[in-house]
């Protein structure tokens, strides 16, 4: 092989590699757009339903109970995860 043939072959090889990388980048961007649109529709469906109101306990009462628990535990309200408050009879 002569020097010009070798250079042409090297340039063609680099073009194939770069073309493949560009195609791969386009495929990754397309899949990320598809997944992003799926996630946003799933989030909008889950956010459409409002959280159910706890029966019988007002927000003020719940805030007082949480404040008392925080004071007793010496913890910040952000550290607690209150899922429900039930009155014991």
PDB file with one MODEL, atoms N, CA, C and O in Angstrom:
MODEL        1
ATOM      1  N   UNK A   1       0.853  -1.186   0.000  1.00  0.00           N
ATOM      2  CA  UNK A   1       0.000   0.000   0.000  1.00  0.00           C
ATOM      3  C   UNK A   1       0.893   1.241   0.000  1.00  0.00           C
ATOM      4  O   UNK A   1       1.939   1.292   0.647  1.00  0.00           O
ATOM      5  N   UNK A   2       0.441   2.210  -0.735  1.00  0.00           N
ATOM      6  CA  UNK A   2       1.195   3.453  -0.777  1.00  0.00           C
ATOM      7  C   UNK A   2       0.706   4.390   0.320  1.00  0.00           C
ATOM      8  O   UNK A   2      -0.320   4.137   0.951  1.00  0.00           O
ATOM      9  N   UNK A   3       1.429   5.450   0.538  1.00  0.00           N
ATOM     10  CA  UNK A   3       1.091   6.413   1.582  1.00  0.00           C
ATOM     11  C   UNK A   3      -0.279   7.057   1.329  1.00  0.00           C
ATOM     12  O   UNK A   3      -1.066   7.139   2.272  1.00  0.00           O
ATOM     13  N   UNK A   4      -0.611   7.518   0.117  1.00  0.00           N
ATOM     14  CA  UNK A   4      -1.943   8.100  -0.096  1.00  0.00           C
ATOM     15  C   UNK A   4      -3.077   7.102   0.157  1.00  0.00           C
ATOM     16  O   UNK A   4      -4.115   7.470   0.708  1.00  0.00           O
ATOM     17  N   UNK A   5      -2.883   5.844  -0.241  1.00  0.00           N
ATOM     18  CA  UNK A   5      -3.913   4.830   0.017  1.00  0.00           C
ATOM     19  C   UNK A   5      -4.087   4.604   1.517  1.00  0.00           C
ATOM     20  O   UNK A   5      -5.208   4.438   1.997  1.00  0.00           O
ATOM     21  N   UNK A   6      -3.001   4.599   2.240  1.00  0.00           N
ATOM     22  CA  UNK A   6      -3.047   4.415   3.692  1.00  0.00           C
ATOM     23  C   UNK A   6      -3.763   5.578   4.363  1.00  0.00           C
ATOM     24  O   UNK A   6      -4.566   5.370   5.274  1.00  0.00           O
ATOM     25  N   UNK A   7      -3.482   6.797   3.924  1.00  0.00           N
ATOM     26  CA  UNK A   7      -4.166   7.965   4.489  1.00  0.00           C
ATOM     27  C   UNK A   7      -5.658   7.933   4.186  1.00  0.00           C
ATOM     28  O   UNK A   7      -6.471   8.240   5.058  1.00  0.00           O
ATOM     29  N   UNK A   8      -6.024   7.569   2.973  1.00  0.00           N
ATOM     30  CA  UNK A   8      -7.448   7.491   2.609  1.00  0.00           C
ATOM     31  C   UNK A   8      -8.145   6.429   3.454  1.00  0.00           C
ATOM     32  O   UNK A   8      -9.253   6.648   3.944  1.00  0.00           O
ATOM     33  N   UNK A   9      -7.498   5.288   3.622  1.00  0.00           N
ATOM     34  CA  UNK A   9      -8.072   4.218   4.439  1.00  0.00           C
ATOM     35  C   UNK A   9      -8.229   4.663   5.895  1.00  0.00           C
ATOM     36  O   UNK A   9      -9.239   4.351   6.526  1.00  0.00           O
ATOM     37  N   UNK A  10      -7.258   5.378   6.428  1.00  0.00           N
ATOM     38  CA  UNK A  10      -7.340   5.871   7.813  1.00  0.00           C
ATOM     39  C   UNK A  10      -8.465   6.880   7.969  1.00  0.00           C
ATOM     40  O   UNK A  10      -9.205   6.833   8.952  1.00  0.00           O
ATOM     41  N   UNK A  11      -8.602   7.789   7.017  1.00  0.00           N
ATOM     42  CA  UNK A  11      -9.672   8.783   7.073  1.00  0.00           C
ATOM     43  C   UNK A  11     -11.036   8.118   6.976  1.00  0.00           C
ATOM     44  O   UNK A  11     -11.971   8.500   7.679  1.00  0.00           O
ATOM     45  N   UNK A  12     -11.148   7.114   6.098  1.00  0.00           N
ATOM     46  CA  UNK A  12     -12.422   6.395   5.975  1.00  0.00           C
ATOM     47  C   UNK A  12     -12.760   5.674   7.292  1.00  0.00           C
ATOM     48  O   UNK A  12     -13.917   5.662   7.711  1.00  0.00           O
ATOM     49  N   UNK A  13     -11.756   5.079   7.937  1.00  0.00           N
ATOM     50  CA  UNK A  13     -11.988   4.409   9.219  1.00  0.00           C
ATOM     51  C   UNK A  13     -12.429   5.382  10.295  1.00  0.00           C
ATOM     52  O   UNK A  13     -13.334   5.085  11.074  1.00  0.00           O
ATOM     53  N   UNK A  14     -11.789   6.550  10.340  1.00  0.00           N
ATOM     54  CA  UNK A  14     -12.195   7.567  11.313  1.00  0.00           C
ATOM     55  C   UNK A  14     -13.613   8.059  11.035  1.00  0.00           C
ATOM     56  O   UNK A  14     -14.382   8.304  11.964  1.00  0.00           O
ATOM     57  N   UNK A  15     -13.958   8.202   9.759  1.00  0.00           N
ATOM     58  CA  UNK A  15     -15.319   8.633   9.414  1.00  0.00           C
ATOM     59  C   UNK A  15     -16.356   7.606   9.862  1.00  0.00           C
ATOM     60  O   UNK A  15     -17.421   7.974  10.356  1.00  0.00           O
ATOM     61  N   UNK A  16     -16.048   6.326   9.693  1.00  0.00           N
ATOM     62  CA  UNK A  16     -16.971   5.272  10.133  1.00  0.00           C
ATOM     63  C   UNK A  16     -17.144   5.323  11.647  1.00  0.00           C
ATOM     64  O   UNK A  16     -18.269   5.230  12.140  1.00  0.00           O
ATOM     65  N   UNK A  17     -16.067   5.466  12.381  1.00  0.00           N
ATOM     66  CA  UNK A  17     -16.129   5.517  13.841  1.00  0.00           C
ATOM     67  C   UNK A  17     -16.925   6.737  14.293  1.00  0.00           C
ATOM     68  O   UNK A  17     -17.806   6.621  15.144  1.00  0.00           O
ATOM     69  N   UNK A  18     -16.622   7.900  13.733  1.00  0.00           N
ATOM     70  CA  UNK A  18     -17.335   9.124  14.133  1.00  0.00           C
ATOM     71  C   UNK A  18     -18.815   9.046  13.759  1.00  0.00           C
ATOM     72  O   UNK A  18     -19.671   9.475  14.532  1.00  0.00           O
ATOM     73  N   UNK A  19     -19.114   8.513  12.603  1.00  0.00           N
ATOM     74  CA  UNK A  19     -20.513   8.351  12.197  1.00  0.00           C
ATOM     75  C   UNK A  19     -21.272   7.438  13.140  1.00  0.00           C
ATOM     76  O   UNK A  19     -22.423   7.706  13.487  1.00  0.00           O
ATOM     77  N   UNK A  20     -20.619   6.349  13.556  1.00  0.00           N
ATOM     78  CA  UNK A  20     -21.242   5.426  14.505  1.00  0.00           C
ATOM     79  C   UNK A  20     -21.470   6.097  15.856  1.00  0.00           C
ATOM     80  O   UNK A  20     -22.511   5.896  16.480  1.00  0.00           O
ATOM     81  N   UNK A  21     -20.509   6.887  16.307  1.00  0.00           N
ATOM     82  CA  UNK A  21     -20.677   7.598  17.583  1.00  0.00           C
ATOM     83  C   UNK A  21     -21.808   8.614  17.511  1.00  0.00           C
ATOM     84  O   UNK A  21     -22.566   8.763  18.470  1.00  0.00           O
ATOM     85  N   UNK A  22     -21.931   9.314  16.390  1.00  0.00           N
ATOM     86  CA  UNK A  22     -23.027  10.280  16.229  1.00  0.00           C
ATOM     87  C   UNK A  22     -24.365   9.548  16.229  1.00  0.00           C
ATOM     88  O   UNK A  22     -25.319   9.999  16.863  1.00  0.00           O
ATOM     89  N   UNK A  23     -24.442   8.425  15.523  1.00  0.00           N
ATOM     90  CA  UNK A  23     -25.681   7.653  15.495  1.00  0.00           C
ATOM     91  C   UNK A  23     -26.041   7.144  16.890  1.00  0.00           C
ATOM     92  O   UNK A  23     -27.209   7.173  17.277  1.00  0.00           O
ATOM     93  N   UNK A  24     -25.055   6.683  17.638  1.00  0.00           N
ATOM     94  CA  UNK A  24     -25.292   6.208  18.997  1.00  0.00           C
ATOM     95  C   UNK A  24     -25.778   7.342  19.894  1.00  0.00           C
ATOM     96  O   UNK A  24     -26.680   7.143  20.708  1.00  0.00           O
ATOM     97  N   UNK A  25     -25.191   8.523  19.754  1.00  0.00           N
ATOM     98  CA  UNK A  25     -25.624   9.678  20.549  1.00  0.00           C
ATOM     99  C   UNK A  25     -27.070  10.041  20.221  1.00  0.00           C
ATOM    100  O   UNK A  25     -27.840  10.375  21.122  1.00  0.00           O
ATOM    101  N   UNK A  26     -27.444   9.981  18.961  1.00  0.00           N
ATOM    102  CA  UNK A  26     -28.825  10.289  18.571  1.00  0.00           C
ATOM    103  C   UNK A  26     -29.809   9.270  19.145  1.00  0.00           C
ATOM    104  O   UNK A  26     -30.905   9.630  19.574  1.00  0.00           O
ATOM    105  N   UNK A  27     -29.410   7.993  19.150  1.00  0.00           N
ATOM    106  CA  UNK A  27     -30.280   6.952  19.720  1.00  0.00           C
ATOM    107  C   UNK A  27     -30.458   7.174  21.217  1.00  0.00           C
ATOM    108  O   UNK A  27     -31.569   7.049  21.731  1.00  0.00           O
ATOM    109  N   UNK A  28     -29.381   7.502  21.920  1.00  0.00           N
ATOM    110  CA  UNK A  28     -29.468   7.745  23.361  1.00  0.00           C
ATOM    111  C   UNK A  28     -30.359   8.951  23.639  1.00  0.00           C
ATOM    112  O   UNK A  28     -31.178   8.903  24.558  1.00  0.00           O
ATOM    113  N   UNK A  29     -30.224  10.019  22.879  1.00  0.00           N
ATOM    114  CA  UNK A  29     -31.073  11.205  23.081  1.00  0.00           C
ATOM    115  C   UNK A  29     -32.534  10.884  22.805  1.00  0.00           C
ATOM    116  O   UNK A  29     -33.413  11.359  23.524  1.00  0.00           O
ATOM    117  N   UNK A  30     -32.811  10.085  21.777  1.00  0.00           N
ATOM    118  CA  UNK A  30     -34.194   9.711  21.465  1.00  0.00           C
ATOM    119  C   UNK A  30     -34.794   8.889  22.604  1.00  0.00           C
ATOM    120  O   UNK A  30     -35.930   9.134  23.012  1.00  0.00           O
ATOM    121  N   UNK A  31     -34.042   7.914  23.122  1.00  0.00           N
ATOM    122  CA  UNK A  31     -34.558   7.102  24.224  1.00  0.00           C
ATOM    123  C   UNK A  31     -34.764   7.935  25.486  1.00  0.00           C
ATOM    124  O   UNK A  31     -35.725   7.705  26.220  1.00  0.00           O
ATOM    125  N   UNK A  32     -33.886   8.891  25.751  1.00  0.00           N
ATOM    126  CA  UNK A  32     -34.072   9.718  26.941  1.00  0.00           C
ATOM    127  C   UNK A  32     -35.325  10.581  26.812  1.00  0.00           C
ATOM    128  O   UNK A  32     -36.031  10.785  27.800  1.00  0.00           O
ATOM    129  N   UNK A  33     -35.613  11.089  25.615  1.00  0.00           N
ATOM    130  CA  UNK A  33     -36.845  11.866  25.411  1.00  0.00           C
ATOM    131  C   UNK A  33     -38.072  10.993  25.609  1.00  0.00           C
ATOM    132  O   UNK A  33     -39.054  11.426  26.213  1.00  0.00           O
ATOM    133  N   UNK A  34     -38.023   9.763  25.103  1.00  0.00           N
ATOM    134  CA  UNK A  34     -39.161   8.847  25.258  1.00  0.00           C
ATOM    135  C   UNK A  34     -39.391   8.526  26.732  1.00  0.00           C
ATOM    136  O   UNK A  34     -40.527   8.571  27.206  1.00  0.00           O
ATOM    137  N   UNK A  35     -38.331   8.206  27.454  1.00  0.00           N
ATOM    138  CA  UNK A  35     -38.475   7.869  28.874  1.00  0.00           C
ATOM    139  C   UNK A  35     -38.924   9.078  29.686  1.00  0.00           C
ATOM    140  O   UNK A  35     -39.710   8.936  30.622  1.00  0.00           O
ATOM    141  N   UNK A  36     -38.440  10.246  29.343  1.00  0.00           N
ATOM    142  CA  UNK A  36     -38.840  11.461  30.047  1.00  0.00           C
ATOM    143  C   UNK A  36     -40.324  11.732  29.854  1.00  0.00           C
ATOM    144  O   UNK A  36     -41.007  12.135  30.796  1.00  0.00           O
ATOM    145  N   UNK A  37     -40.829  11.517  28.651  1.00  0.00           N
ATOM    146  CA  UNK A  37     -42.256  11.753  28.407  1.00  0.00           C
ATOM    147  C   UNK A  37     -43.102  10.716  29.134  1.00  0.00           C
ATOM    148  O   UNK A  37     -44.185  11.035  29.623  1.00  0.00           O
ATOM    149  N   UNK A  38     -42.618   9.473  29.211  1.00  0.00           N
ATOM    150  CA  UNK A  38     -43.363   8.448  29.951  1.00  0.00           C
ATOM    151  C   UNK A  38     -43.410   8.782  31.440  1.00  0.00           C
ATOM    152  O   UNK A  38     -44.456   8.646  32.075  1.00  0.00           O
ATOM    153  N   UNK A  39     -42.283   9.219  31.998  1.00  0.00           N
ATOM    154  CA  UNK A  39     -42.238   9.549  33.419  1.00  0.00           C
ATOM    155  C   UNK A  39     -43.117  10.742  33.736  1.00  0.00           C
ATOM    156  O   UNK A  39     -43.774  10.758  34.777  1.00  0.00           O
ATOM    157  N   UNK A  40     -43.147  11.738  32.869  1.00  0.00           N
ATOM    158  CA  UNK A  40     -43.962  12.920  33.155  1.00  0.00           C
ATOM    159  C   UNK A  40     -45.448  12.585  33.106  1.00  0.00           C
ATOM    160  O   UNK A  40     -46.224  13.131  33.889  1.00  0.00           O
ATOM    161  N   UNK A  41     -45.863  11.695  32.198  1.00  0.00           N
ATOM    162  CA  UNK A  41     -47.274  11.316  32.160  1.00  0.00           C
ATOM    163  C   UNK A  41     -47.635  10.467  33.365  1.00  0.00           C
ATOM    164  O   UNK A  41     -48.740  10.589  33.893  1.00  0.00           O
ATOM    165  N   UNK A  42     -46.721   9.606  33.814  1.00  0.00           N
ATOM    166  CA  UNK A  42     -46.990   8.790  35.003  1.00  0.00           C
ATOM    167  C   UNK A  42     -47.065   9.672  36.241  1.00  0.00           C
ATOM    168  O   UNK A  42     -47.904   9.438  37.111  1.00  0.00           O
ATOM    169  N   UNK A  43     -46.203  10.683  36.335  1.00  0.00           N
ATOM    170  CA  UNK A  43     -46.237  11.587  37.480  1.00  0.00           C
ATOM    171  C   UNK A  43     -47.502  12.422  37.476  1.00  0.00           C
ATOM    172  O   UNK A  43     -48.081  12.677  38.531  1.00  0.00           O
ATOM    173  N   UNK A  44     -47.937  12.850  36.302  1.00  0.00           N
ATOM    174  CA  UNK A  44     -49.147  13.668  36.250  1.00  0.00           C
ATOM    175  C   UNK A  44     -50.364  12.847  36.647  1.00  0.00           C
ATOM    176  O   UNK A  44     -51.298  13.375  37.251  1.00  0.00           O
ATOM    177  N   UNK A  45     -50.364  11.558  36.314  1.00  0.00           N
ATOM    178  CA  UNK A  45     -51.480  10.707  36.734  1.00  0.00           C
ATOM    179  C   UNK A  45     -51.495  10.529  38.249  1.00  0.00           C
ATOM    180  O   UNK A  45     -52.550  10.591  38.880  1.00  0.00           O
ATOM    181  N   UNK A  46     -50.310  10.306  38.829  1.00  0.00           N
ATOM    182  CA  UNK A  46     -50.263  10.081  40.265  1.00  0.00           C
ATOM    183  C   UNK A  46     -50.524  11.373  41.039  1.00  0.00           C
ATOM    184  O   UNK A  46     -51.052  11.325  42.149  1.00  0.00           O
ATOM    185  N   UNK A  47     -50.165  12.518  40.475  1.00  0.00           N
ATOM    186  CA  UNK A  47     -50.377  13.788  41.154  1.00  0.00           C
ATOM    187  C   UNK A  47     -51.814  14.278  40.995  1.00  0.00           C
ATOM    188  O   UNK A  47     -52.225  15.202  41.696  1.00  0.00           O
ATOM    189  N   UNK A  48     -52.572  13.688  40.102  1.00  0.00           N
ATOM    190  CA  UNK A  48     -53.932  14.140  39.856  1.00  0.00           C
ATOM    191  C   UNK A  48     -54.843  13.847  41.042  1.00  0.00           C
ATOM    192  O   UNK A  48     -55.801  14.579  41.291  1.00  0.00           O
ATOM    193  N   UNK A  49     -54.545  12.776  41.773  1.00  0.00           N
ATOM    194  CA  UNK A  49     -55.388  12.409  42.909  1.00  0.00           C
ATOM    195  C   UNK A  49     -54.930  13.142  44.164  1.00  0.00           C
ATOM    196  O   UNK A  49     -53.764  13.036  44.546  1.00  0.00           O
ATOM    197  N   UNK A  50     -55.819  13.878  44.807  1.00  0.00           N
ATOM    198  CA  UNK A  50     -55.423  14.568  46.037  1.00  0.00           C
ATOM    199  C   UNK A  50     -55.305  13.568  47.192  1.00  0.00           C
ATOM    200  O   UNK A  50     -55.947  12.518  47.186  1.00  0.00           O
ATOM    201  N   UNK A  51     -54.493  13.903  48.160  1.00  0.00           N
ATOM    202  CA  UNK A  51     -54.331  13.045  49.333  1.00  0.00           C
ATOM    203  C   UNK A  51     -55.617  13.059  50.144  1.00  0.00           C
ATOM    204  O   UNK A  51     -56.229  14.113  50.313  1.00  0.00           O
ATOM    205  N   UNK A  52     -56.032  11.908  50.644  1.00  0.00           N
ATOM    206  CA  UNK A  52     -57.274  11.866  51.424  1.00  0.00           C
ATOM    207  C   UNK A  52     -57.114  12.580  52.763  1.00  0.00           C
ATOM    208  O   UNK A  52     -56.067  12.493  53.404  1.00  0.00           O
ATOM    209  N   UNK A  53     -58.141  13.269  53.167  1.00  0.00           N
ATOM    210  CA  UNK A  53     -58.151  13.966  54.452  1.00  0.00           C
ATOM    211  C   UNK A  53     -58.324  12.959  55.577  1.00  0.00           C
ATOM    212  O   UNK A  53     -59.168  12.069  55.470  1.00  0.00           O
ATOM    213  N   UNK A  54     -57.557  13.069  56.646  1.00  0.00           N
ATOM    214  CA  UNK A  54     -57.760  12.162  57.770  1.00  0.00           C
ATOM    215  C   UNK A  54     -59.082  12.491  58.459  1.00  0.00           C
ATOM    216  O   UNK A  54     -59.354  13.657  58.744  1.00  0.00           O
ATOM    217  N   UNK A  55     -59.896  11.491  58.725  1.00  0.00           N
ATOM    218  CA  UNK A  55     -61.199  11.757  59.330  1.00  0.00           C
ATOM    219  C   UNK A  55     -61.068  12.128  60.806  1.00  0.00           C
ATOM    220  O   UNK A  55     -60.384  11.445  61.568  1.00  0.00           O
ATOM    221  N   UNK A  56     -61.720  13.202  61.196  1.00  0.00           N
ATOM    222  CA  UNK A  56     -61.840  13.558  62.598  1.00  0.00           C
ATOM    223  C   UNK A  56     -60.707  14.371  63.193  1.00  0.00           C
ATOM    224  O   UNK A  56     -60.870  14.854  64.314  1.00  0.00           O
ATOM    225  N   UNK A  57     -59.599  14.558  62.551  1.00  0.00           N
ATOM    226  CA  UNK A  57     -58.498  15.321  63.135  1.00  0.00           C
ATOM    227  C   UNK A  57     -58.217  16.521  62.239  1.00  0.00           C
ATOM    228  O   UNK A  57     -57.951  16.378  61.046  1.00  0.00           O
ATOM    229  N   UNK A  58     -58.281  17.696  62.833  1.00  0.00           N
ATOM    230  CA  UNK A  58     -58.030  18.905  62.054  1.00  0.00           C
ATOM    231  C   UNK A  58     -56.530  19.119  61.887  1.00  0.00           C
ATOM    232  O   UNK A  58     -55.721  18.485  62.564  1.00  0.00           O
ATOM    233  N   UNK A  59     -56.177  20.011  60.986  1.00  0.00           N
ATOM    234  CA  UNK A  59     -54.761  20.313  60.766  1.00  0.00           C
ATOM    235  C   UNK A  59     -54.132  20.914  62.009  1.00  0.00           C
ATOM    236  O   UNK A  59     -52.975  20.635  62.326  1.00  0.00           O
ATOM    237  N   UNK A  60     -54.891  21.737  62.711  1.00  0.00           N
ATOM    238  CA  UNK A  60     -54.384  22.384  63.920  1.00  0.00           C
ATOM    239  C   UNK A  60     -54.062  21.345  64.993  1.00  0.00           C
ATOM    240  O   UNK A  60     -53.025  21.426  65.651  1.00  0.00           O
ATOM    241  N   UNK A  61     -54.952  20.374  65.167  1.00  0.00           N
ATOM    242  CA  UNK A  61     -54.733  19.324  66.157  1.00  0.00           C
ATOM    243  C   UNK A  61     -53.527  18.472  65.775  1.00  0.00           C
ATOM    244  O   UNK A  61     -52.700  18.138  66.624  1.00  0.00           O
ATOM    245  N   UNK A  62     -53.432  18.123  64.497  1.00  0.00           N
ATOM    246  CA  UNK A  62     -52.295  17.326  64.036  1.00  0.00           C
ATOM    247  C   UNK A  62     -50.988  18.088  64.242  1.00  0.00           C
ATOM    248  O   UNK A  62     -49.986  17.489  64.632  1.00  0.00           O
ATOM    249  N   UNK A  63     -50.980  19.392  63.988  1.00  0.00           N
ATOM    250  CA  UNK A  63     -49.777  20.206  64.178  1.00  0.00           C
ATOM    251  C   UNK A  63     -49.364  20.229  65.647  1.00  0.00           C
ATOM    252  O   UNK A  63     -48.176  20.164  65.961  1.00  0.00           O
ATOM    253  N   UNK A  64     -50.342  20.323  66.543  1.00  0.00           N
ATOM    254  CA  UNK A  64     -50.021  20.323  67.971  1.00  0.00           C
ATOM    255  C   UNK A  64     -49.447  18.982  68.417  1.00  0.00           C
ATOM    256  O   UNK A  64     -48.501  18.937  69.203  1.00  0.00           O
ATOM    257  N   UNK A  65     -50.020  17.891  67.913  1.00  0.00           N
ATOM    258  CA  UNK A  65     -49.520  16.561  68.279  1.00  0.00           C
ATOM    259  C   UNK A  65     -48.093  16.382  67.769  1.00  0.00           C
ATOM    260  O   UNK A  65     -47.234  15.882  68.495  1.00  0.00           O
ATOM    261  N   UNK A  66     -47.836  16.786  66.526  1.00  0.00           N
ATOM    262  CA  UNK A  66     -46.499  16.652  65.952  1.00  0.00           C
ATOM    263  C   UNK A  66     -45.504  17.533  66.704  1.00  0.00           C
ATOM    264  O   UNK A  66     -44.364  17.126  66.928  1.00  0.00           O
ATOM    265  N   UNK A  67     -45.927  18.740  67.097  1.00  0.00           N
ATOM    266  CA  UNK A  67     -45.041  19.620  67.860  1.00  0.00           C
ATOM    267  C   UNK A  67     -44.698  19.006  69.210  1.00  0.00           C
ATOM    268  O   UNK A  67     -43.553  19.106  69.652  1.00  0.00           O
ATOM    269  N   UNK A  68     -45.661  18.375  69.875  1.00  0.00           N
ATOM    270  CA  UNK A  68     -45.401  17.736  71.162  1.00  0.00           C
ATOM    271  C   UNK A  68     -44.432  16.564  71.000  1.00  0.00           C
ATOM    272  O   UNK A  68     -43.540  16.375  71.827  1.00  0.00           O
ATOM    273  N   UNK A  69     -44.606  15.788  69.947  1.00  0.00           N
ATOM    274  CA  UNK A  69     -43.705  14.658  69.703  1.00  0.00           C
ATOM    275  C   UNK A  69     -42.293  15.166  69.406  1.00  0.00           C
ATOM    276  O   UNK A  69     -41.314  14.608  69.901  1.00  0.00           O
ATOM    277  N   UNK A  70     -42.190  16.215  68.604  1.00  0.00           N
ATOM    278  CA  UNK A  70     -40.878  16.791  68.278  1.00  0.00           C
ATOM    279  C   UNK A  70     -40.175  17.303  69.530  1.00  0.00           C
ATOM    280  O   UNK A  70     -38.968  17.126  69.689  1.00  0.00           O
ATOM    281  N   UNK A  71     -40.931  17.935  70.411  1.00  0.00           N
ATOM    282  CA  UNK A  71     -40.350  18.451  71.653  1.00  0.00           C
ATOM    283  C   UNK A  71     -39.860  17.300  72.520  1.00  0.00           C
ATOM    284  O   UNK A  71     -38.781  17.382  73.106  1.00  0.00           O
ATOM    285  N   UNK A  72     -40.634  16.241  72.606  1.00  0.00           N
ATOM    286  CA  UNK A  72     -40.260  15.099  73.430  1.00  0.00           C
ATOM    287  C   UNK A  72     -39.024  14.388  72.875  1.00  0.00           C
ATOM    288  O   UNK A  72     -38.146  13.973  73.633  1.00  0.00           O
ATOM    289  N   UNK A  73     -38.961  14.250  71.544  1.00  0.00           N
ATOM    290  CA  UNK A  73     -37.843  13.551  70.919  1.00  0.00           C
ATOM    291  C   UNK A  73     -36.651  14.459  70.657  1.00  0.00           C
ATOM    292  O   UNK A  73     -35.591  13.988  70.246  1.00  0.00           O
ATOM    293  N   UNK A  74     -36.815  15.757  70.890  1.00  0.00           N
ATOM    294  CA  UNK A  74     -35.770  16.748  70.588  1.00  0.00           C
ATOM    295  C   UNK A  74     -35.353  16.643  69.106  1.00  0.00           C
ATOM    296  O   UNK A  74     -34.166  16.632  68.777  1.00  0.00           O
ATOM    297  N   UNK A  75     -36.361  16.566  68.231  1.00  0.00           N
ATOM    298  CA  UNK A  75     -36.120  16.426  66.789  1.00  0.00           C
ATOM    299  C   UNK A  75     -36.831  17.549  66.045  1.00  0.00           C
ATOM    300  O   UNK A  75     -37.789  18.137  66.547  1.00  0.00           O
ATOM    301  N   UNK A  76     -36.351  17.834  64.850  1.00  0.00           N
ATOM    302  CA  UNK A  76     -36.990  18.834  64.000  1.00  0.00           C
ATOM    303  C   UNK A  76     -38.204  18.191  63.312  1.00  0.00           C
ATOM    304  O   UNK A  76     -38.196  16.987  63.055  1.00  0.00           O
ATOM    305  N   UNK A  77     -39.235  18.970  63.015  1.00  0.00           N
ATOM    306  CA  UNK A  77     -40.413  18.398  62.348  1.00  0.00           C
ATOM    307  C   UNK A  77     -40.088  17.781  60.985  1.00  0.00           C
ATOM    308  O   UNK A  77     -40.780  16.866  60.540  1.00  0.00           O
ATOM    309  N   UNK A  78     -39.036  18.279  60.320  1.00  0.00           N
ATOM    310  CA  UNK A  78     -38.678  17.738  59.010  1.00  0.00           C
ATOM    311  C   UNK A  78     -38.111  16.326  59.119  1.00  0.00           C
ATOM    312  O   UNK A  78     -38.096  15.584  58.137  1.00  0.00           O
ATOM    313  N   UNK A  79     -37.643  15.951  60.313  1.00  0.00           N
ATOM    314  CA  UNK A  79     -37.056  14.633  60.502  1.00  0.00           C
ATOM    315  C   UNK A  79     -38.124  13.554  60.684  1.00  0.00           C
ATOM    316  O   UNK A  79     -37.825  12.366  60.565  1.00  0.00           O
ATOM    317  N   UNK A  80     -39.345  13.948  60.967  1.00  0.00           N
ATOM    318  CA  UNK A  80     -40.412  12.981  61.196  1.00  0.00           C
ATOM    319  C   UNK A  80     -41.189  12.725  59.916  1.00  0.00           C
ATOM    320  O   UNK A  80     -41.302  13.595  59.053  1.00  0.00           O
ATOM    321  N   UNK A  81     -41.721  11.518  59.813  1.00  0.00           N
ATOM    322  CA  UNK A  81     -42.578  11.151  58.692  1.00  0.00           C
ATOM    323  C   UNK A  81     -43.880  10.604  59.291  1.00  0.00           C
ATOM    324  O   UNK A  81     -43.995   9.406  59.551  1.00  0.00           O
ATOM    325  N   UNK A  82     -44.835  11.474  59.503  1.00  0.00           N
ATOM    326  CA  UNK A  82     -46.102  11.082  60.106  1.00  0.00           C
ATOM    327  C   UNK A  82     -47.027  10.607  59.018  1.00  0.00           C
ATOM    328  O   UNK A  82     -47.378  11.370  58.118  1.00  0.00           O
ATOM    329  N   UNK A  83     -47.434   9.329  59.092  1.00  0.00           N
ATOM    330  CA  UNK A  83     -48.302   8.771  58.063  1.00  0.00           C
ATOM    331  C   UNK A  83     -49.768   8.817  58.479  1.00  0.00           C
ATOM    332  O   UNK A  83     -50.649   8.991  57.637  1.00  0.00           O
ATOM    333  N   UNK A  84     -50.029   8.661  59.778  1.00  0.00           N
ATOM    334  CA  UNK A  84     -51.422   8.734  60.230  1.00  0.00           C
ATOM    335  C   UNK A  84     -51.440   9.026  61.726  1.00  0.00           C
ATOM    336  O   UNK A  84     -50.505   8.711  62.462  1.00  0.00           O
ATOM    337  N   UNK A  85     -52.533   9.637  62.140  1.00  0.00           N
ATOM    338  CA  UNK A  85     -52.768   9.899  63.552  1.00  0.00           C
ATOM    339  C   UNK A  85     -54.128   9.313  63.879  1.00  0.00           C
ATOM    340  O   UNK A  85     -55.142   9.697  63.296  1.00  0.00           O
ATOM    341  N   UNK A  86     -54.139   8.374  64.825  1.00  0.00           N
ATOM    342  CA  UNK A  86     -55.373   7.682  65.162  1.00  0.00           C
ATOM    343  C   UNK A  86     -55.665   7.901  66.646  1.00  0.00           C
ATOM    344  O   UNK A  86     -54.779   7.770  67.491  1.00  0.00           O
ATOM    345  N   UNK A  87     -56.900   8.231  66.943  1.00  0.00           N
ATOM    346  CA  UNK A  87     -57.305   8.425  68.327  1.00  0.00           C
ATOM    347  C   UNK A  87     -57.591   7.069  68.965  1.00  0.00           C
ATOM    348  O   UNK A  87     -58.355   6.267  68.427  1.00  0.00           O
ATOM    349  N   UNK A  88     -56.967   6.821  70.122  1.00  0.00           N
ATOM    350  CA  UNK A  88     -57.211   5.579  70.854  1.00  0.00           C
ATOM    351  C   UNK A  88     -58.369   5.799  71.818  1.00  0.00           C
ATOM    352  O   UNK A  88     -58.425   6.815  72.511  1.00  0.00           O
ATOM    353  N   UNK A  89     -59.274   4.859  71.857  1.00  0.00           N
ATOM    354  CA  UNK A  89     -60.452   4.989  72.728  1.00  0.00           C
ATOM    355  C   UNK A  89     -60.415   3.975  73.823  1.00  0.00           C
ATOM    356  O   UNK A  89     -61.322   3.930  74.654  1.00  0.00           O
TER     357      UNK A  89
ENDMDL
END
